[in-house]
Amino acid sequence: MSSYAIAEGERLLLFDPLAVPSELWDLSAGRETAIVLTAPWHERDAQSLVERLGVPVYTPLPDTAQDLMDMYGLTAEQAGDGSPDLVWLLREKKGEARPYSSGDRLPFGADVFPGHKANDTVLWVESQRAVISGDTLVDFGRGLEINERWLHPVVTREEIAEGLRLLLALPVEHVLATHGGPTGRAALERALSSS
């Protein structure tokens, strides 16, 4: 798993933060810092960062009980109150949540593209010419690819690729997969090709 940080002027953005190095603690001092989750289940070290820094969390909303029943055929009893992701943030109010969804433009200049699920996103950060992907574009050792292992049975790889090909019209230079490492435009082109 990977996480990324963008330090730009007076702003520091932490994407799917995990084991944040001490240098980033220092960078956060005096900067407008925020956590950005590509998916609610990528909360990783977000809670400890919120407790320490008091920063907002931009995140897609977790699955509701109805989402879980629809996706996995669970009963209402099994689905309970929905996904346990981000309970500390959304239900217990132990931080400032800033929910977002596909189609949004975030205040720091990131456009939100749909991933393999409604709450798994791919972000285009224009100022960095970077695509940041949650679980949709991954590299598990075979190069950047659409993660077919986690696709819902009624969603095809081609449907996901079609929705993300809009990225190819943008000046993408960096692709930052949170499962895998950084790659570039050529890897994105291969991952989204029809094959």
N, C-alpha and C positions, 0 to 999 in steps of 0.2 A: 504494500500500500504506500501511496505517496501523498504528500500534501504540499501546498505551494503558498508562497507569500509574494505579494507585490507591494513594494515600497515606492511610492510615487509622490514627490513633493511632501505635503503635510499629511498624507494618507498612508495607512498600512492596512492591507487586506490579507486575511489569513483564510485560505481555501481548504476546507476539510482538514483542519489542523490536527496534527498527530505528533507527539513528542517534540514540541516547539523548542528549538535550540535557544540558548541564552542570548545570542545576538539579537534575536527577534524581540525578546523582552526589552532589551535596551532600545531597539528601534521604535517600540510602541510608545516610549516616553515622549510626551509632547506632540504626538501625532493623533489624528482622527483614525482610530483603529476599529475595524469591524471583522467579524467572522462571517464567511460565506460558505454555506453548505450546498453541495451539488445535489444532495439527497438527504432527507431527514435521518436516515440510518447511518449517515456519515458523521454523526455528532462527535465521535472519537473523543478528543480532549477539549471539546468546546465548553463543557460545563466548568471545568477547572479554570479555563481562560476567562470566562465570564465572571466567575467568582473573584479572580485576581485582578482583572482589568476593568470590569464593569462595562464591557463593550456590547453593542447590539449584535444580533445574529440574524442574517438574511438566510432564509430557508424555505424550501417547498414544505407544504404541510404534510404531516404523516398520514398514513392510511386510516380512514375512519372504520368503524365496525362494519358499516355497509360495504366499504371497499373490500375488506377482508372476506366478507361473505360472498361477494360477487366474484372475486379473483380465485379464491381457494375452496369455495363450496362449504365454508364453515357455517355452523349454526350461530344464532345470535348469542347463545351462551358461550360458545367457543370464542367468538370474536370479542366478547366483553366490551370494553370501552374503546376498542380499536388498537392501533399500534402503540407499543410502549415507547416508541422513539420520541425523544424530546419532551417527555412528561414533565421533567424538571423545569423546562422553559415555558411550555404552553399551558399546562394545567396548574403547576405549582407556582408559576409566575416568578421564577428565580432568575430573571433576566429580561431583556427587551427583545421580543421576537419581531422580525420584520418579514412576514410571509411574502413569497412571490411565486409566480407560476410561469409556465411557458407563454411566450409572447410579451412578457414584461420587459421593460428597460429599467435596470437598476440605477440608482442615483449616481453611482460612480462610473457609469458609462459601459455597463455590461448588458448585452442583449441575451435573453433566455430562449434557448431552443429546446424542443421536446426531446426527451430521451426515450428509453424503452418502456417507461411507465410515466404516468402523469406527474409523479413527484420525483423522477430521476431526470436531471437536467444536464444540458450542455450549454456552457456559457461562452459568449464571444466578448472578450475584453478588448475593445477597439484600441485603446491607447497603447496596449502591449502587443497588438496584433496576435493575440493568443486565444486559443480555444482551450477551455478547461472542462473536462468530462468526468462525470461521476461513474456510473456503472455501464454506460452504453458503449463507449469506446474504451477498450482496454488493451493491455499488452501482457498476456500471460506467457510470454516467451516465444510467440510466433509472429511478433510484429503487431502494430496497431490494427485492431479489428473491431467490428461490431460484436458485442458479447451475446452470442446466440444462446449460451447456456441459461441465461436468466430471462429470456424472452417469454412473455405470456404465450400460451399455446395458440391464441388466435392472432398473434402479431408475427409478421414475417420479417426476416432480415431486410428484404427489399423495401418494405414499408418504412422501416427505420432509416435506411440509407436515403430514400427519397426525401424524407423530412429534413435530413441533415445536409443534403447537397447544396442547399442555399449557402452554406458556409464556404463553398468553393468559389462563390462570386465575391468573397471578401478577401482582403490582403493578408491571409493567414500566414504567419511565419512560424509560430510555435503551437504545438499541441501538447497539452499537459494532462495526461491521463492519471487519475487517482489510483488506478490499478495498473501499474507500469510506470514508466518514466517519461521524460520529455522527448518529443519527436518533432518533426516538422511537417510542412505542407505536403510533401511527397507521400508521407505515411498516411495522411488524411485522405489524399486522393485515392490511394490504393484501398484503404478501408471502406470508402464509399463507392467504389467502382461496382458495376454490375458483374457479379460472378457467382 
